[in-house]
Amino acid sequence: MTRQIYRIVSSLMAACLLIITFLGSASGQESSDAAQLQLSVMPWSFNCTAVANGAGSNCQMSRSMVLADKKALLLRLTVNLSASSPDPAFLLQLPHGIYLPEGVSLSIDGVAPSIETVQACDVAGCYVGLGADRAYLPALQRGAILKVSFQNISRKTVVLDLPLDGFANAYAQMELKQFVTRTDRKN
């Protein structure tokens, strides 16, 4: 049992070190290492799970950006639709190594950025919750790029551009799936 825990902790520490190293090198435009890094953007995925009392379903969709060779997560945008709320909730997951006092800057297609607070960090990364705010939804549905920027622990700015292509379609499919599940439960 202790060996398994040691292996898990060692793997997590290695992944954190890799991500912190990436964040340090990717933030400098002049860095030749940053030009060689390959990023992969995963397609939008969604799933729904039925609520136990039969009152509908909770659905979520997400898109991730990872380091291609290591599959280390750099950014994940998750949108949640709850059976108990008509408004979507948005969550960003980022890697460790963020300089927390500066927060995270978000901008869709170059519109004036908003500065959001990092709410929590755990072994999987750091989280920025955007709450249940319908104002983000139309911007994400029409947008092309979500620009996420933050400072790493070396106080260098890191900018990640998450493509929003397919967002509107994936969101519509998720809403439909939630509606169908809710309707099926009533019949």
Stockholm file with secondary structure:
# STOCKHOLM 1.0

chainA/1-187         MTRQIYRIVSSLMAACLLIITFLGSASGQESSDAAQLQLSVMPWSFNCTAVANGAGSNCQMSRSMVLADKKALLLRLTVNLSASSPDPAFLLQLPHGIYLPEGVSLSIDGVAPSIETVQACDVAGCYVGLGADRAYLPALQRGAILKVSFQNISRKTVVLDLPLDGFANAYAQMELKQFVTRTDRKN
#=GR chainA/1-187 SS CHHHHHHHHHHHHHHHHHHHHHHHHHTCTTCHHHHHCCEEECCCEEEEEECTTSSCEEEEEEEEEEETTTCCEEEEEEEEECTTCSSCEEEEEECSCBCGGGCEEEEETTCCCEEECCCEEETTEEEEEEEECTTHHHHHHHCSEEEEEEEBTTSCEEEEEEECTTHHHHHHHHHHHHHHHHHHHHC
#=GC SS_cons         CHHHHHHHHHHHHHHHHHHHHHHHHHTCTTCHHHHHCCEEECCCEEEEEECTTSSCEEEEEEEEEEETTTCCEEEEEEEEECTTCSSCEEEEEECSCBCGGGCEEEEETTCCCEEECCCEEETTEEEEEEEECTTHHHHHHHCSEEEEEEEBTTSCEEEEEEECTTHHHHHHHHHHHHHHHHHHHHC
//
